[in-house]
Amino acid sequence: MNQSKIALVTGGSRGLGKDMAINLAKKGLNVILTFHSNKTEAEKVVAEIQKIGQKAFSIQLDVSDHSQYKAFFNEKLTSVLRKQFNTTKFDFLINNAGTGVYEPFQTTTLENFKDMVHIHLMAPYFVTQSALTYLNDGGGIINISSGLTRFTQDGFSAYASMKGAVEVLSKYQAKELGSRKIRVNIVAPGAIETDFGGGIVRDNKELKSYISSTTALGRVGLPTDIGPVVAFLCTDDSNWINGQRIEVSGGVNL
């Protein structure tokens, strides 16, 4: 158990990020999570982690706004690390924060596309770059991708294009950070029941039924299917897994 280690989860107040944060705590890690705007929900996650017996704190961050990164790391995160943990370093970064654009390729706007670039490509690139000063050697980075980089689903061309780029980026990060023994891996969820993309998987019965029929295990995923895998990658049991894409999809489109 990594009792003293600290994980930073972006977008940890709901959905997949919430479950990641809780499962990290179950593995004995302390957790700092970011939230975009809903501090109330973030504090509920913090309280749940504290009940598990680990330390947890929430900090506001809009990952789509690059201008926030410097103050986030140099001031907000550093303050929490010093005051609450008596350190200036943390061990694991999980680049999870994100939203989706559900729009056909033919009608995706430049603004839609730019949003996806800022949230799903710029953030894993430059949040991670900004974090390197504060990330312990021997730690790890987990970038969140999607099953949609392996197969296609109408309406996700912009989103999936960014995730494909992040998968390439992760290999470069793994190679270039190897000298610091920092591992970088991709977790690629399949279709998950959350409010992501307007809750399309959760609320569209026809789509949900179709995805279930193409999945070997016969259902769409739940947030609780993903968090334990991310948490595992932040333990010593995974210390020889590096530069890998791990799809967690129940065997969809095999």
PASEBA-1860 file (N, C-alpha, C; in nm, 3 decimals):
! residues 254
1> MNQSKIAL> 0.084/-0.120/0.000/0.000/0.000/0.000/0.088/0.125/0.000 ~ 0.053/0.222/-0.086/0.130/0.344/-0.096/0.068/0.452/-0.007 ~ 0.081/0.431/0.124/0.008/0.516/0.219/0.043/0.662/0.205 ~ 0.169/0.692/0.172/0.211/0.831/0.174/0.204/0.898/0.038 ~ 0.168/0.826/-0.066/0.173/0.884/-0.200/0.047/0.965/-0.230 ~ 0.064/1.059/-0.322/-0.041/1.156/-0.353/-0.072/1.150/-0.502 ~ -0.201/1.144/-0.536/-0.245/1.147/-0.675/-0.325/1.274/-0.701 ~ -0.302/1.334/-0.817/-0.379/1.449/-0.863/-0.468/1.405/-0.978
9> VTGGSRGL> -0.599/1.420/-0.960/-0.697/1.379/-1.061/-0.768/1.502/-1.114 ~ -0.754/1.530/-1.244/-0.829/1.641/-1.301/-0.970/1.594/-1.332 ~ -1.066/1.682/-1.307/-1.205/1.646/-1.331/-1.252/1.535/-1.238 ~ -1.223/1.550/-1.110/-1.251/1.443/-1.015/-1.379/1.457/-0.936 ~ -1.467/1.549/-0.977/-1.587/1.574/-0.896/-1.706/1.489/-0.937 ~ -1.698/1.423/-1.054/-1.813/1.346/-1.100/-1.767/1.239/-1.200 ~ -1.860/1.152/-1.237/-1.836/1.056/-1.343/-1.715/0.968/-1.319 ~ -1.638/0.949/-1.425/-1.520/0.862/-1.417/-1.418/0.914/-1.318
17> GKDMAINL> -1.396/1.046/-1.318/-1.296/1.104/-1.228/-1.328/1.080/-1.082 ~ -1.455/1.091/-1.048/-1.498/1.064/-0.910/-1.464/0.921/-0.871 ~ -1.494/0.826/-0.957/-1.467/0.686/-0.924/-1.317/0.658/-0.920 ~ -1.241/0.724/-1.005/-1.095/0.711/-0.999/-1.043/0.759/-0.864 ~ -1.089/0.877/-0.822/-1.043/0.935/-0.696/-1.074/0.843/-0.578 ~ -1.194/0.789/-0.575/-1.235/0.701/-0.465/-1.153/0.573/-0.465 ~ -1.129/0.516/-0.582/-1.051/0.392/-0.588/-0.904/0.414/-0.557 ~ -0.852/0.531/-0.590/-0.715/0.564/-0.549/-0.705/0.565/-0.398
25> AKKGLNVI> -0.804/0.623/-0.332/-0.806/0.625/-0.186/-0.814/0.484/-0.129 ~ -0.892/0.399/-0.193/-0.903/0.260/-0.146/-0.770/0.187/-0.157 ~ -0.684/0.232/-0.249/-0.551/0.173/-0.263/-0.449/0.236/-0.168 ~ -0.495/0.330/-0.086/-0.407/0.389/0.013/-0.338/0.517/-0.029 ~ -0.384/0.578/-0.138/-0.326/0.706/-0.180/-0.409/0.821/-0.128 ~ -0.342/0.933/-0.103/-0.411/1.059/-0.077/-0.443/1.124/-0.211 ~ -0.550/1.203/-0.217/-0.599/1.251/-0.345/-0.625/1.402/-0.343 ~ -0.574/1.468/-0.446/-0.612/1.606/-0.476/-0.688/1.601/-0.607
33> LTFHSNKT> -0.809/1.655/-0.608/-0.889/1.651/-0.730/-0.926/1.792/-0.773 ~ -0.936/1.810/-0.903/-0.979/1.939/-0.955/-1.125/1.931/-0.998 ~ -1.188/2.047/-0.997/-1.325/2.057/-1.046/-1.335/2.183/-1.131 ~ -1.427/2.181/-1.227/-1.443/2.296/-1.316/-1.524/2.406/-1.251 ~ -1.644/2.371/-1.199/-1.730/2.474/-1.142/-1.812/2.427/-1.021 ~ -1.830/2.296/-1.006/-1.920/2.247/-0.901/-1.843/2.207/-0.776 ~ -1.814/2.306/-0.694/-1.736/2.281/-0.572/-1.812/2.190/-0.475 ~ -1.945/2.202/-0.474/-2.026/2.121/-0.383/-2.007/1.973/-0.410
41> EAEKVVAE> -2.013/1.935/-0.537/-1.995/1.794/-0.573/-1.851/1.749/-0.544 ~ -1.756/1.837/-0.570/-1.615/1.804/-0.541/-1.595/1.777/-0.393 ~ -1.657/1.858/-0.308/-1.641/1.840/-0.164/-1.709/1.712/-0.116 ~ -1.814/1.668/-0.186/-1.876/1.539/-0.152/-1.779/1.425/-0.176 ~ -1.704/1.434/-0.286/-1.603/1.332/-0.314/-1.493/1.336/-0.209 ~ -1.451/1.457/-0.173/-1.349/1.473/-0.068/-1.396/1.407/0.061 ~ -1.521/1.430/0.098/-1.575/1.372/0.222/-1.578/1.220/0.214 ~ -1.611/1.167/0.097/-1.617/1.022/0.081/-1.478/0.959/0.095
49> IQKIGQKA> -1.378/1.027/0.041/-1.241/0.979/0.052/-1.193/0.985/0.197 ~ -1.230/1.092/0.265/-1.190/1.104/0.406/-1.253/0.994/0.491 ~ -1.373/0.951/0.456/-1.437/0.840/0.528/-1.359/0.711/0.508 ~ -1.295/0.698/0.392/-1.213/0.579/0.364/-1.089/0.580/0.452 ~ -1.047/0.701/0.494/-0.932/0.712/0.581/-0.812/0.780/0.518 ~ -0.831/0.836/0.397/-0.721/0.906/0.330/-0.748/1.056/0.328 ~ -0.643/1.132/0.306/-0.657/1.276/0.292/-0.705/1.310/0.152 ~ -0.787/1.415/0.141/-0.836/1.459/0.010/-0.865/1.608/0.013
57> FSIQLDVS> -0.840/1.673/-0.101/-0.864/1.816/-0.114/-0.906/1.844/-0.257 ~ -0.986/1.950/-0.276/-1.029/1.987/-0.410/-0.981/2.128/-0.443 ~ -0.947/2.149/-0.571/-0.900/2.278/-0.620/-0.967/2.306/-0.754 ~ -1.012/2.429/-0.772/-1.076/2.465/-0.899/-0.972/2.478/-1.011 ~ -1.006/2.423/-1.128/-0.921/2.438/-1.246/-1.004/2.414/-1.371 ~ -0.996/2.507/-1.465/-1.055/2.488/-1.598/-0.941/2.447/-1.690 ~ -0.933/2.318/-1.723/-0.819/2.270/-1.802/-0.817/2.327/-1.943 ~ -0.932/2.381/-1.989/-0.935/2.439/-2.124/-0.869/2.576/-2.131
65> DHSQYKAF> -0.838/2.632/-2.014/-0.780/2.766/-2.007/-0.633/2.756/-1.966 ~ -0.548/2.758/-2.066/-0.404/2.742/-2.042/-0.348/2.847/-1.948 ~ -0.409/2.966/-1.947/-0.357/3.074/-1.864/-0.370/3.046/-1.714 ~ -0.451/2.946/-1.678/-0.469/2.912/-1.536/-0.360/2.819/-1.482 ~ -0.288/2.755/-1.570/-0.199/2.648/-1.526/-0.090/2.696/-1.430 ~ -0.028/2.808/-1.462/0.083/2.857/-1.380/0.038/2.883/-1.237 ~ -0.073/2.956/-1.221/-0.122/2.984/-1.086/-0.170/2.858/-1.016 ~ -0.227/2.767/-1.091/-0.274/2.643/-1.031/-0.158/2.568/-0.966
73> FNEKLTSV> -0.052/2.549/-1.040/0.061/2.471/-0.986/0.147/2.551/-0.890 ~ 0.182/2.672/-0.927/0.275/2.751/-0.845/0.215/2.801/-0.716 ~ 0.082/2.821/-0.715/0.018/2.878/-0.598/-0.081/2.782/-0.532 ~ -0.186/2.745/-0.602/-0.292/2.666/-0.540/-0.245/2.527/-0.498 ~ -0.187/2.452/-0.593/-0.143/2.316/-0.562/-0.029/2.318/-0.461 ~ 0.066/2.406/-0.481/0.180/2.415/-0.389/0.134/2.445/-0.247 ~ 0.035/2.532/-0.234/-0.017/2.566/-0.102/-0.077/2.444/-0.033 ~ -0.157/2.368/-0.106/-0.217/2.247/-0.048/-0.110/2.145/-0.011
81> LRKQFNTT> -0.014/2.125/-0.099/0.092/2.027/-0.072/0.171/2.065/0.053 ~ 0.204/2.192/0.065/0.285/2.236/0.180/0.207/2.231/0.311 ~ 0.085/2.286/0.307/0.007/2.296/0.430/-0.048/2.162/0.477 ~ -0.090/2.079/0.383/-0.159/1.956/0.420/-0.070/1.833/0.421 ~ 0.038/1.837/0.342/0.123/1.718/0.330/0.269/1.744/0.365 ~ 0.302/1.869/0.394/0.440/1.905/0.428/0.538/1.864/0.319 ~ 0.500/1.887/0.194/0.585/1.855/0.080/0.554/1.952/-0.032 ~ 0.634/1.950/-0.138/0.605/2.028/-0.258/0.587/1.937/-0.378
89> KFDFLINN> 0.577/1.806/-0.353/0.573/1.708/-0.463/0.451/1.617/-0.451 ~ 0.409/1.564/-0.566/0.310/1.458/-0.565/0.358/1.347/-0.658 ~ 0.283/1.237/-0.666/0.336/1.115/-0.728/0.268/1.072/-0.858 ~ 0.139/1.095/-0.868/0.066/1.048/-0.986/-0.026/1.157/-1.039 ~ -0.025/1.173/-1.170/-0.113/1.268/-1.238/-0.208/1.190/-1.328 ~ -0.338/1.211/-1.308/-0.439/1.147/-1.393/-0.510/1.257/-1.471 ~ -0.482/1.262/-1.602/-0.542/1.362/-1.690/-0.678/1.312/-1.738 ~ -0.779/1.338/-1.657/-0.912/1.284/-1.682/-1.013/1.389/-1.729
97> AGTGVYEP> -0.999/1.514/-1.689/-1.103/1.615/-1.714/-1.139/1.623/-1.861 ~ -1.269/1.630/-1.888/-1.308/1.641/-2.028/-1.457/1.650/-2.049 ~ -1.493/1.700/-2.165/-1.632/1.700/-2.211/-1.632/1.647/-2.354 ~ -1.748/1.617/-2.405/-1.756/1.561/-2.539/-1.837/1.648/-2.633 ~ -1.806/1.638/-2.763/-1.888/1.696/-2.867/-1.952/1.581/-2.943 ~ -2.083/1.574/-2.942/-2.156/1.472/-3.017/-2.217/1.539/-3.138 ~ -2.145/1.536/-3.249/-2.186/1.610/-3.369/-2.126/1.541/-3.492 ~ -2.204/1.521/-3.597/-2.150/1.459/-3.719/-2.031/1.539/-3.773
105> FQTTTLEN> -1.940/1.468/-3.839/-1.824/1.533/-3.899/-1.866/1.649/-3.989 ~ -1.973/1.627/-4.067/-2.013/1.728/-4.166/-2.056/1.860/-4.103 ~ -2.103/1.856/-3.978/-2.155/1.979/-3.916/-2.075/2.023/-3.794 ~ -1.965/1.957/-3.764/-1.880/2.001/-3.653/-1.820/2.137/-3.686 ~ -1.835/2.231/-3.595/-1.786/2.367/-3.619/-1.641/2.383/-3.575 ~ -1.580/2.489/-3.622/-1.444/2.520/-3.581/-1.438/2.540/-3.430 ~ -1.542/2.602/-3.375/-1.546/2.624/-3.230/-1.554/2.492/-3.155 ~ -1.639/2.400/-3.204/-1.645/2.264/-3.145/-1.507/2.200/-3.144
113> FKDMVHIH> -1.441/2.209/-3.258/-1.311/2.144/-3.275/-1.207/2.205/-3.182 ~ -1.206/2.338/-3.175/-1.110/2.406/-3.086/-1.133/2.368/-2.941 ~ -1.260/2.353/-2.901/-1.289/2.311/-2.764/-1.224/2.176/-2.735 ~ -1.235/2.084/-2.830/-1.177/1.951/-2.811/-1.025/1.957/-2.806 ~ -0.965/2.042/-2.889/-0.819/2.059/-2.885/-0.776/2.108/-2.748 ~ -0.843/2.211/-2.698/-0.803/2.272/-2.571/-0.820/2.175/-2.454 ~ -0.930/2.101/-2.454/-0.961/2.015/-2.340/-0.889/1.881/-2.346 ~ -0.887/1.820/-2.463/-0.841/1.681/-2.471/-0.701/1.662/-2.528
121> LMAPYFVT> -0.642/1.766/-2.582/-0.504/1.754/-2.632/-0.412/1.854/-2.565 ~ -0.450/1.981/-2.565/-0.366/2.082/-2.501/-0.349/2.053/-2.352 ~ -0.457/2.015/-2.286/-0.448/1.994/-2.141/-0.355/1.877/-2.105 ~ -0.372/1.757/-2.162/-0.277/1.650/-2.129/-0.132/1.685/-2.165 ~ -0.116/1.770/-2.266/0.019/1.810/-2.305/0.077/1.911/-2.205 ~ 0.005/2.021/-2.185/0.063/2.132/-2.108/0.034/2.125/-1.958 ~ -0.075/2.062/-1.916/-0.092/2.036/-1.773/0.021/1.946/-1.726 ~ 0.050/1.843/-1.805/0.158/1.751/-1.768/0.292/1.821/-1.769
129> QSALTYLN> 0.316/1.902/-1.871/0.442/1.976/-1.877/0.458/2.064/-1.753 ~ 0.350/2.132/-1.715/0.354/2.219/-1.597/0.373/2.139/-1.468 ~ 0.323/2.015/-1.468/0.329/1.933/-1.347/0.466/1.873/-1.321 ~ 0.551/1.868/-1.422/0.676/1.793/-1.410/0.765/1.841/-1.297 ~ 0.765/1.970/-1.269/0.846/2.025/-1.160/0.802/1.968/-1.025 ~ 0.674/1.933/-1.016/0.616/1.891/-0.888/0.595/1.740/-0.879 ~ 0.625/1.669/-0.986/0.600/1.525/-0.990/0.726/1.451/-0.946 ~ 0.710/1.362/-0.850/0.823/1.285/-0.801/0.878/1.191/-0.907
137> DGGGIINI> 1.011/1.177/-0.910/1.071/1.070/-0.990/1.015/0.937/-0.941 ~ 0.994/0.845/-1.034/0.937/0.717/-0.997/0.786/0.718/-0.988 ~ 0.726/0.831/-1.022/0.581/0.842/-1.019/0.517/0.797/-1.149 ~ 0.400/0.849/-1.178/0.332/0.804/-1.298/0.231/0.904/-1.351 ~ 0.200/0.889/-1.479/0.100/0.971/-1.546/0.004/0.877/-1.617 ~ -0.124/0.903/-1.602/-0.225/0.826/-1.674/-0.309/0.923/-1.755 ~ -0.309/0.904/-1.885/-0.392/0.982/-1.974/-0.515/0.900/-2.011 ~ -0.628/0.966/-2.020/-0.753/0.896/-2.050/-0.787/0.913/-2.197
145> SSGLTRFT> -0.800/0.802/-2.266/-0.835/0.802/-2.407/-0.977/0.748/-2.423 ~ -0.998/0.669/-2.526/-1.132/0.619/-2.556/-1.124/0.498/-2.648 ~ -1.221/0.409/-2.636/-1.231/0.300/-2.731/-1.251/0.351/-2.872 ~ -1.296/0.476/-2.885/-1.325/0.535/-3.016/-1.201/0.563/-3.098 ~ -1.082/0.538/-3.045/-0.961/0.545/-3.128/-0.937/0.413/-3.201 ~ -1.005/0.307/-3.157/-0.989/0.175/-3.221/-1.103/0.144/-3.317 ~ -1.222/0.195/-3.289/-1.338/0.175/-3.375/-1.412/0.308/-3.386 ~ -1.506/0.315/-3.478/-1.575/0.443/-3.500/-1.720/0.437/-3.455
153> QDGFSAYA> -1.770/0.554/-3.416/-1.911/0.572/-3.381/-1.951/0.710/-3.432 ~ -2.055/0.716/-3.514/-2.096/0.844/-3.572/-2.110/0.951/-3.464 ~ -2.060/1.070/-3.495/-2.079/1.183/-3.405/-1.961/1.217/-3.318 ~ -1.853/1.138/-3.324/-1.741/1.160/-3.232/-1.609/1.187/-3.303 ~ -1.613/1.237/-3.426/-1.488/1.254/-3.502/-1.391/1.351/-3.436 ~ -1.442/1.463/-3.384/-1.352/1.562/-3.322/-1.294/1.508/-3.192 ~ -1.381/1.453/-3.108/-1.338/1.399/-2.979/-1.236/1.287/-2.998 ~ -1.269/1.191/-3.085/-1.182/1.076/-3.104/-1.049/1.115/-3.167
161> SMKGAVEV> -1.049/1.217/-3.252/-0.923/1.263/-3.312/-0.827/1.312/-3.205 ~ -0.880/1.383/-3.105/-0.795/1.430/-2.995/-0.741/1.313/-2.913 ~ -0.826/1.214/-2.891/-0.783/1.099/-2.811/-0.677/1.018/-2.885 ~ -0.689/1.011/-3.017/-0.584/0.944/-3.094/-0.452/1.016/-3.079 ~ -0.457/1.148/-3.079/-0.335/1.228/-3.061/-0.276/1.205/-2.923 ~ -0.361/1.194/-2.821/-0.313/1.174/-2.684/-0.245/1.037/-2.671 ~ -0.292/0.939/-2.745/-0.228/0.807/-2.740/-0.086/0.814/-2.795 ~ -0.066/0.890/-2.902/0.069/0.911/-2.955/0.153/0.990/-2.856
169> LSKYQAKE> 0.095/1.097/-2.801/0.165/1.179/-2.703/0.213/1.095/-2.585 ~ 0.130/1.003/-2.540/0.164/0.922/-2.422/0.289/0.839/-2.445 ~ 0.307/0.789/-2.567/0.429/0.713/-2.597/0.553/0.803/-2.589 ~ 0.540/0.924/-2.640/0.652/1.018/-2.632/0.682/1.056/-2.487 ~ 0.576/1.079/-2.410/0.596/1.110/-2.269/0.666/0.995/-2.197 ~ 0.621/0.872/-2.225/0.681/0.755/-2.159/0.829/0.744/-2.193 ~ 0.862/0.768/-2.320/1.002/0.758/-2.363/1.086/0.868/-2.302 ~ 1.038/0.990/-2.308/1.119/1.103/-2.265/1.128/1.117/-2.113
177> LGSRKIRV> 1.029/1.063/-2.042/1.031/1.072/-1.895/1.087/0.946/-1.831 ~ 1.127/0.851/-1.914/1.181/0.726/-1.861/1.305/0.745/-1.777 ~ 1.385/0.847/-1.809/1.507/0.871/-1.732/1.476/0.909/-1.588 ~ 1.353/0.958/-1.565/1.309/0.991/-1.429/1.226/0.878/-1.367 ~ 1.219/0.767/-1.439/1.141/0.650/-1.394/0.993/0.684/-1.374 ~ 0.945/0.779/-1.453/0.804/0.815/-1.452/0.734/0.734/-1.561 ~ 0.637/0.654/-1.522/0.564/0.570/-1.617/0.444/0.648/-1.672 ~ 0.415/0.627/-1.799/0.301/0.693/-1.863/0.219/0.588/-1.937
185> NIVAPGAI> 0.093/0.580/-1.903/0.004/0.483/-1.966/-0.129/0.546/-2.004 ~ -0.198/0.481/-2.095/-0.330/0.523/-2.142/-0.435/0.426/-2.089 ~ -0.543/0.477/-2.035/-0.662/0.397/-2.008/-0.770/0.444/-2.106 ~ -0.823/0.349/-2.183/-0.921/0.382/-2.287/-1.054/0.316/-2.255 ~ -1.146/0.389/-2.192/-1.277/0.332/-2.162/-1.359/0.312/-2.289 ~ -1.448/0.213/-2.284/-1.550/0.202/-2.386/-1.665/0.295/-2.352 ~ -1.783/0.266/-2.405/-1.900/0.350/-2.377/-1.940/0.333/-2.231 ~ -1.955/0.447/-2.160/-1.982/0.446/-2.017/-2.109/0.525/-1.988
193> ETDFGGGI> -2.188/0.476/-1.896/-2.308/0.547/-1.851/-2.270/0.663/-1.759 ~ -2.255/0.782/-1.816/-2.234/0.904/-1.736/-2.308/1.017/-1.807 ~ -2.291/1.141/-1.757/-2.351/1.254/-1.825/-2.263/1.308/-1.936 ~ -2.155/1.235/-1.967/-2.063/1.274/-2.074/-2.137/1.282/-2.208 ~ -2.104/1.385/-2.287/-2.167/1.402/-2.418/-2.317/1.421/-2.409 ~ -2.361/1.483/-2.300/-2.504/1.504/-2.282/-2.576/1.379/-2.234 ~ -2.499/1.282/-2.182/-2.560/1.158/-2.132/-2.607/1.067/-2.243 ~ -2.541/1.075/-2.359/-2.588/1.002/-2.477/-2.592/0.852/-2.455
201> VRDNKELK> -2.491/0.795/-2.391/-2.489/0.650/-2.368/-2.591/0.610/-2.263 ~ -2.603/0.690/-2.160/-2.694/0.660/-2.049/-2.840/0.673/-2.090 ~ -2.872/0.777/-2.170/-3.011/0.814/-2.192/-3.070/0.770/-2.327 ~ -2.985/0.741/-2.424/-3.033/0.700/-2.555/-3.047/0.548/-2.557 ~ -3.169/0.499/-2.539/-3.192/0.355/-2.525/-3.149/0.277/-2.648 ~ -3.172/0.335/-2.765/-3.136/0.267/-2.889/-2.985/0.250/-2.899 ~ -2.911/0.358/-2.870/-2.765/0.352/-2.874/-2.712/0.256/-2.768 ~ -2.768/0.265/-2.649/-2.725/0.178/-2.539/-2.746/0.031/-2.574
209> SYISSTTA> -2.861/0.000/-2.633/-2.891/-0.137/-2.673/-2.795/-0.185/-2.781 ~ -2.765/-0.096/-2.877/-2.673/-0.132/-2.986/-2.533/-0.162/-2.932 ~ -2.483/-0.073/-2.846/-2.348/-0.094/-2.790/-2.343/-0.222/-2.708 ~ -2.446/-0.247/-2.629/-2.452/-0.370/-2.549/-2.446/-0.493/-2.638 ~ -2.513/-0.486/-2.754/-2.517/-0.601/-2.844/-2.384/-0.628/-2.912 ~ -2.297/-0.526/-2.919/-2.167/-0.543/-2.982/-2.054/-0.565/-2.881 ~ -2.092/-0.577/-2.754/-1.994/-0.595/-2.646/-1.999/-0.738/-2.595 ~ -1.882/-0.800/-2.588/-1.877/-0.941/-2.550/-1.944/-0.969/-2.416
217> LGRVGLPT> -1.930/-0.877/-2.322/-1.990/-0.896/-2.190/-2.133/-0.844/-2.181 ~ -2.188/-0.795/-2.291/-2.331/-0.773/-2.304/-2.391/-0.651/-2.238 ~ -2.310/-0.551/-2.209/-2.364/-0.427/-2.151/-2.271/-0.312/-2.180 ~ -2.318/-0.190/-2.154/-2.229/-0.074/-2.158/-2.158/-0.065/-2.023 ~ -2.055/0.018/-2.017/-1.977/0.027/-1.895/-2.035/0.122/-1.793 ~ -1.986/0.111/-1.672/-2.020/0.199/-1.561/-1.892/0.266/-1.512 ~ -1.903/0.384/-1.450/-1.783/0.448/-1.396/-1.703/0.355/-1.304 ~ -1.773/0.269/-1.232/-1.706/0.178/-1.138/-1.624/0.071/-1.209
225> DIGPVVAF> -1.638/0.061/-1.341/-1.554/-0.033/-1.417/-1.416/0.025/-1.445 ~ -1.404/0.157/-1.439/-1.282/0.225/-1.484/-1.189/0.262/-1.369 ~ -1.246/0.315/-1.261/-1.165/0.364/-1.149/-1.065/0.264/-1.094 ~ -1.105/0.137/-1.075/-1.010/0.040/-1.021/-0.888/0.017/-1.110 ~ -0.906/0.028/-1.241/-0.794/0.007/-1.333/-0.695/0.123/-1.322 ~ -0.747/0.244/-1.317/-0.661/0.361/-1.299/-0.586/0.352/-1.166 ~ -0.657/0.313/-1.062/-0.594/0.301/-0.930/-0.483/0.197/-0.930 ~ -0.507/0.085/-0.996/-0.405/-0.020/-1.007/-0.277/0.034/-1.070
233> LCTDDSNW> -0.292/0.118/-1.172/-0.176/0.174/-1.241/-0.097/0.272/-1.155 ~ -0.153/0.307/-1.040/-0.085/0.396/-0.945/-0.033/0.318/-0.824 ~ -0.009/0.190/-0.841/0.046/0.107/-0.734/0.175/0.041/-0.782 ~ 0.251/-0.011/-0.687/0.375/-0.081/-0.721/0.349/-0.209/-0.800 ~ 0.228/-0.263/-0.791/0.196/-0.385/-0.866/0.203/-0.363/-1.017 ~ 0.199/-0.237/-1.061/0.201/-0.208/-1.204/0.332/-0.144/-1.248 ~ 0.438/-0.162/-1.168/0.559/-0.083/-1.192/0.636/-0.120/-1.318 ~ 0.594/-0.225/-1.389/0.661/-0.262/-1.514/0.569/-0.240/-1.635
241> INGQRIEV> 0.458/-0.171/-1.612/0.366/-0.135/-1.721/0.396/0.008/-1.760 ~ 0.437/0.028/-1.884/0.477/0.162/-1.928/0.453/0.177/-2.077 ~ 0.402/0.292/-2.116/0.380/0.320/-2.257/0.269/0.237/-2.320 ~ 0.174/0.192/-2.237/0.072/0.100/-2.285/-0.067/0.164/-2.294 ~ -0.146/0.116/-2.388/-0.287/0.151/-2.400/-0.368/0.034/-2.345 ~ -0.441/0.059/-2.238/-0.523/-0.045/-2.176/-0.669/-0.009/-2.200 ~ -0.735/-0.085/-2.285/-0.876/-0.059/-2.314/-0.962/-0.130/-2.210 ~ -1.057/-0.058/-2.155/-1.147/-0.112/-2.052/-1.289/-0.095/-2.106
249> SGGVNL> -1.333/-0.194/-2.184/-1.456/-0.177/-2.261/-1.546/-0.299/-2.261 ~ -1.512/-0.401/-2.184/-1.595/-0.521/-2.181/-1.586/-0.602/-2.310 ~ -1.492/-0.568/-2.396/-1.478/-0.640/-2.522/-1.576/-0.593/-2.628 ~ -1.578/-0.462/-2.653/-1.668/-0.409/-2.754/-1.604/-0.418/-2.892 ~ -1.683/-0.453/-2.992/-1.636/-0.460/-3.132/-1.512/-0.546/-3.149 ~ -1.515/-0.663/-3.090/-1.401/-0.754/-3.104/-1.402/-0.821/-3.241
END
